[in-house]
Amino acid sequence: MTTLVQATLQTAVTTLPNIIASIQKTTIQIGNSSESTPQTSVTVSIPQKMTSITASAYTPQLKKTTTMLTSTPQTQFLNTSTEALTSIQDNLTTSSSSLVVSAASTSETFGSAVINTRLEIKFSSPLPSKCSVLSAVKRLLKSQQTNFTDSVKMLNVTYEKISDTSYAVIFTFGLSNISMPNSTELRNFTYSKLQSSINNALNTLVNQPEAEPLEPQSCNFMSSGHDIKGIMEYFFQNGDIRAPVSYLNELQRQRGMQM
């Protein structure tokens, strides 16, 4: 749609100088004629490709021109009409330039993203060891990673002890060939799509299909050029309805094997 309106405005801008030159020529002829010269009829053709938006924008000026045709002497009318058409030409040129800028700012590009998902888990019992946690994750990755979409890759897994009763597992996901607006200020929709993709990948990895899907408690994304970085945080404790069921079950098996 933007391309069509641009082409229409360019056609109008190109045509108007010819119309103005024709009117100016007629003005000179009328100015040199005698008082008895019959009234001259002047027809101004507006390009058919002009959109309804453009036409409606300049309807008041065209109505003004029609009124002057019946009430103003020919030379004065033609001079005034020339000024009106010149004003229209300037406005069309400005509108065309604005559309070019708008189109450039909303055009698409491709980039990549690195998203950290942080699962913070609080236990009432002694914490599992780092070895148990990473072994459970490795086991899950081996069985579930083939279910990720082609654009989502697991880059890293980190264990972090927070206190004697809580710890975090940080999954770092990478995504490539992401379509996004050139302008970093117009990427909210891109961030929403990334959040959905990563949340689905995380649920595929650590949750069971029939369980309540996990949802992040907080999300934050930022852009730098064609790169996006983000963090999504999840918090769990014993008794929660929503929990990483597959991960907890596998962790329990790993702890039993190490006892």
Secondary structure, DSSP 8 states (H G I E B T S, - for coil): -HHHHHHHHHHHHHHHHHHHHHHHHHHHHHHTS-TTS----------TT--HHHHHHTHHHHHHHHHHHHHS-HHHHHHHHHHHHHHHHHHHHHHHHHHHHHHHHT-EEEEEEEEEEEEEEE-SS----HHHHHHHHHHHHHHHGGGS-TTEEEEEEEEEE-SSSEEEEEEEEEEEEEEEESSGGG-HHHHHHHHHHHHHHHHHHHS-TTS-----SEEEEEEETTEEEEEEEEEEETT-SS--HHHHHHHHHHHHHH-
